[in-house]
Amino acid sequence: MARPETVGTLPARELLSAGHLACQGCGAALGMRLVLKALGPRSVAVLPASCWSVINGPMLSSAVGVPLLHAAFEAAAAVASGVRAGLELRGLGDVTVMAWAGDGGTFDIGLQALSGAAERDEDFLYVCYDNEAYMNTGIQRSGATPWGAWTSTTPAPGGNFARKKDIVAILAAHRIPYAATASVAFPADLHAKVRRAAELRGTRFLHLLSPCPPGWRADPDQTVRLARLAVEARVFPLYEVWGGRDYRLTHRPRGVPVAEYLGAQGRFAHLGPNEVARIQAEVDADWQHLLARCGRIPPAPLPRPTPQRGEGPGEGAGPPGRRGHRERGRER
């Protein structure tokens, strides 16, 4: 009997093999599996230092069914740029280059290389699998760690002291053709976004929430539930940004209380009612700001900054985005 080509709405073909070295319930392993289903075998992966450096397997073996190149922690975007240039010289412009990096290698250590590549509009897909800390090296906080969360470097009762960076807004500010958020709990949404990104030219960015059971202090069988709660509580809404300006929601969340999401994770167990209320207020404000960007409600006027000594007024609109949405197969 022939194997089916699809399972539900997703391709049946597997490009992530069994026997990888991920922890039980690893959201990053599930994320790689789903993204590879969308990209297919005509792909090359660039992997900087991260959990996935271990998950992929020991030297001379690989759990990934496409060519994979290991890179230095800070260099995913730079190496992906070089791989793309090499493929173009060989006449392999139809092969998709994907940089697959964690939040530490994206929000922090690799941000300079990513920003430079985005400014040049290098032709690759960059996927940040975000487990919200440096999980591979001992659960240290990163620029993606939420406010109040326990990590080994921000222990309870204080927790993390800073808010999470808005990495999609940072990349959208580069006016790249496409950026989006995605979740392992919404595979059809993730698949559609990867396919849309693969059909474009230029720098494309995907922010993929990938729960980590050890780092989030949760049971391994709760990974998908936590990823879904993050979306439904509006902590991690699903949307896409075209050309750095056109924001579009791809899922309307139910708006469950943030306390339900936080309460399912041990890393927030030290928070009291006041801290939970603060997080809820910030989530609500961020949601309203996102709706304004999406054009659902009129955006509130921003206060005009007071120029500092030696500065001009700094006002006035900049030039429009310099890039269009170039489809793959067209001349660059």
C-alpha positions, -999 to 999 in steps of 0.1 A, spaced: 0 0 0 14 34 -10 21 59 18 -1 89 18 15 122 6 -2 142 33 -13 137 69 -41 161 75 -29 193 59 8 186 62 31 166 40 37 130 52 74 130 43 97 132 73 130 150 71 138 147 108 148 112 118 141 93 150 170 90 174 179 126 177 192 138 211 165 163 222 150 162 256 115 147 260 89 172 249 114 195 232 96 222 213 127 229 192 127 194 179 90 195 170 96 229 153 124 216 131 103 187 121 74 209 110 96 235 93 114 208 73 81 194 62 72 228 47 106 234 31 112 200 16 144 184 5 157 212 -17 170 230 14 202 237 32 203 243 70 229 265 88 231 257 125 250 279 150 259 269 185 226 261 203 206 232 217 203 220 182 241 215 180 235 187 204 201 176 192 214 169 157 237 142 170 274 135 174 300 142 148 296 123 115 259 118 121 229 141 115 192 137 124 183 162 96 176 150 61 190 180 43 226 193 40 236 210 73 265 233 81 275 240 117 285 276 124 299 298 152 274 311 178 273 346 164 276 338 127 244 321 115 233 350 92 268 355 79 273 319 71 238 316 55 248 346 33 279 328 21 260 295 15 235 314 -6 263 330 -26 279 297 -32 247 281 -44 240 309 -68 275 305 -83 267 268 -89 234 276 -105 213 262 -76 192 293 -69 161 272 -63 176 257 -31 163 274 1 189 284 26 176 283 62 195 296 93 182 278 123 192 296 156 180 298 192 170 330 210 205 335 224 221 333 190 194 356 176 183 382 202 218 386 216 250 371 203 240 369 166 220 401 163 248 421 147 253 396 119 215 392 114 210 430 112 238 433 86 224 405 65 189 420 67 202 454 57 218 438 26 186 418 20 205 386 18 184 358 3 177 333 31 151 323 57 161 328 93 142 308 119 146 317 155 134 288 177 127 307 209 128 288 242 134 320 261 168 314 277 202 298 270 189 263 276 219 244 262 244 259 287 224 259 319 192 280 315 208 315 317 186 345 308 187 359 273 171 389 256 141 367 250 135 358 286 101 372 299 100 396 328 98 379 361 109 344 349 133 323 369 165 314 353 199 302 367 212 338 364 180 355 376 169 333 405 138 336 425 123 355 443 134 384 420 133 367 386 143 383 353 146 421 355 140 430 319 112 427 294 116 405 263 129 422 231 104 426 203 126 408 178 100 409 150 97 447 153 135 449 151 136 428 119 106 446 105 125 479 110 150 466 84 121 466 59 127 429 50 101 413 27 86 390 53 86 384 91 62 364 111 56 347 145 47 311 147 40 284 173 46 246 173 10 243 187 -4 257 154 12 235 127 -10 246 98 -3 283 105 34 275 108 34 255 75 16 283 56 41 309 68 71 288 59 57 282 25 50 319 20 85 328 31 101 301 8 84 316 -22 100 351 -17 135 364 -22 155 384 3 158 381 40 128 364 56 124 359 94 103 335 114 100 338 152 90 303 164 80 298 201 94 265 212 88 256 249 116 239 268 103 216 296 135 217 317 139 254 313 103 262 318 100 238 347 71 219 331 62 183 323 73 171 288 37 163 278 27 199 283 48 214 255 20 218 230 -5 230 256 20 257 268 27 268 233 -11 271 227 -17 289 259 9 315 251 -10 323 219 -45 322 234 -34 344 263 -20 369 238 15 365 253 27 354 219 2 364 192 4 350 157 9 376 130 30 384 99 46 416 86 51 423 49 77 448 38 82 459 74 49 478 75 19 457 67 10 438 99 -16 411 96 -31 388 123 -32 352 114 -51 339 145 -76 356 167 -67 345 203 -94 337 229 -79 360 254 -75 335 283 -61 350 315 -23 352 316 -24 336 351 -34 303 334 -3 304 312 20 314 340 6 290 365 15 260 343 52 267 345 75 264 375 97 293 363 69 317 373 59 300 406 75 326 428 53 355 413 26 369 435 -7 385 425 8 419 420 35 406 396 9 385 377 -13 416 374 16 436 360 23 410 334 -14 409 324 -14 447 320 17 446 298 2 418 277 -30 438 273 -11 469 263 10 450 238 -21 434 223 -37 468 218 -5 481 202 -5 451 178 -41 457 169 -32 493 161 -4 481 138 -28 457 121 -52 486 115 -80 472 137 -81 502 159 -67 538 154 -32 540 168 -27 563 197 -5 593 190 30 590 203 45 618 224 70 640 205 105 634 220 123 664 234 156 669 215 187 665 236 216 689 234 234 688 201 205 669 184 181 681 158 144 676 160 147 641 144 112 644 129 99 637 95 91 606 76 119 585 62 119 571 26 96 543 18 107 507 20 133 500 -7 122 464 -13 93 447 -30 81 411 -25 103 394 -50 92 359 -58 117 331 -61 127 324 -97 128 361 -107 160 380 -113 173 396 -81 
